[in-house]
Amino acid sequence: IWIWGKPMKVSDDMHVILMDTEGLNSCNWDINVDTKIFTLSVILSSYFLYNNLNAIDENTIESLSLVV
């Protein structure tokens, strides 16, 4: 997990800290590693964005079930 060290000011009363993780099913894919990374990301976050390159299909829904 990459975490930016300096908060970004979004508005007068809101600052954001950005985190970036490797994608699901990476080169050295392991369901246990993906589960740990996404669990930690969700626990640390107020909002979670899931980025997908292609159209949402059955495989995408299965990947999202891991995060849920």
C-alpha positions in Angstrom: 0.0 0.0 0.0 1.4 3.4 -1.0 0.2 6.2 1.2 0.9 9.9 0.4 2.7 11.5 3.3 1.1 14.9 3.1 -2.7 15.5 3.3 -4.3 17.3 0.3 -6.6 20.2 1.2 -10.0 19.6 -0.6 -11.9 22.3 1.1 -11.6 24.5 4.2 -12.8 21.7 6.5 -11.6 18.6 4.6 -8.2 17.1 4.0 -7.6 13.9 2.1 -4.8 11.3 2.4 -4.4 9.2 -0.8 -3.7 5.5 -0.7 -2.9 3.2 -3.7 -2.8 -0.5 -3.7 -1.9 -3.1 -6.3 -4.8 -4.4 -8.3 -6.7 -7.7 -7.8 -5.2 -10.7 -9.5 -1.7 -9.1 -9.8 1.3 -11.0 -11.3 2.0 -12.8 -8.0 -1.6 -13.3 -7.3 -2.6 -14.8 -4.0 -6.2 -14.6 -2.6 -4.8 -14.2 1.0 -2.6 -11.3 0.0 -5.4 -9.6 -1.9 -7.8 -10.1 1.1 -5.3 -8.6 3.6 -4.5 -5.6 1.4 -8.1 -4.7 0.7 -9.2 -5.4 4.3 -6.6 -3.0 5.6 -7.5 -0.4 2.9 -11.2 -0.5 3.7 -10.5 -0.3 7.5 -8.3 2.8 7.0 -10.6 4.6 4.6 -13.7 6.6 4.8 -14.3 6.1 1.1 -13.2 3.3 -1.2 -12.9 3.7 -4.9 -12.7 0.6 -7.1 -11.2 1.2 -10.6 -11.8 -1.2 -13.4 -10.4 -0.9 -16.9 -13.0 -2.9 -18.7 -16.8 -3.2 -18.6 -18.3 -4.6 -15.4 -18.8 -8.4 -16.0 -19.1 -11.5 -13.8 -15.4 -11.6 -13.0 -15.5 -8.0 -11.8 -18.5 -8.8 -9.6 -16.6 -11.7 -8.1 -13.6 -9.5 -7.5 -15.8 -6.9 -5.7 -17.2 -9.7 -3.5 -13.7 -10.1 -2.1 -13.7 -6.4 -1.1 -17.2 -6.6 0.4 
